[in-house]
């Protein structure tokens, strides 16, 4: 079976939308949902969050992705962090179940019929969330306190569980917990503690459960996590990541792998172009060629065979200079993989 093409999540705002206005609208949308209000009826929220998010999601749907992540245009760490801070005011790190919601998911759920009809088929949705270790590093630090880590894990689980949709028009196919620091900056916890925390965070059903890493250095430490299905790492910008993992590792653990085959490290890409004398690159110059993406995909497929269940860009596209450039990268990635 050929790997499904997905994306990691983040997407640029359009140039006419002010970042601060979008952030305020996002927070107001969340507050309205918690009060039981229809957030789409609030003009400011509709114009600065709903319309912006739906436009970006439609652009992503048009690229041909098999599984489409909601457009993560609000700070990923603050999506849960805002709710965690409110919980901290009550003396806990545990967010109540009713408060563990993502406005983007509620919006897509409300608009699913229109989106699906325009798209021409049922939408397979990917939901990305920062994982418990990344949230813990941000809020607490590297010293591990088991009870606090457990609260973070349960909070993440609640957000994930509440993001699982299954209707006639949209189905959450993948929930991915992003742990970009794992392998670079680590919590000083025993392996057993990390396993317990991640098993708890992934304790929900009905979807493929994926973890996204930037480094593969400690990927083998996660293969025994029973609630985890797919391990993802960057390959396009970090070719050495693929050297330390093998098909046999995944076969032995009965896990699958997702490999990033198109570069998204935009700052490095721009710097390399500048070194070549290209100070104002075109959109096409920013994106890997389909041939390069195809070669990376074929190499990964030969290495992992049927154990590679997903492929796509290395990471998110939130820092890219324009939606046009981000959409082109997704289109090229889809075409390259599907023509391989």
Buried (B, 14 or more C-beta within 10 A) or exposed (E): EEBBBBBBBBBBBBEEBEEEBBBBBBBBBBBBBBEEBEBBEBEEBBEBBBBBBBEBBBBBBBBBBBBBBBBBBBBBBBBBBBBBEEBEEEEEBBBBBEBBBBBBBBBBBBBBEEBBEEBEEEBBBBBBBBBBBBBBBBBBEEEBBEEBBBBBBBBBBBBBBBBBBEEEBBBBBBBBBBBBBBBEEBBEBEEEBBBBBBBBBBBBEEBBBBBBBBBBBBBBBBBEBEBBBBBBBBBBBBEEBBEBBBBEBBBEBEBBBBBBBBBBBBEEBBEEBEEEEEEEBEBEEBBBEBEBBBBBBBBBBEBBEEBBBBBBBBBBBBEBBBBBBBBBBBBBBBBBBEEB
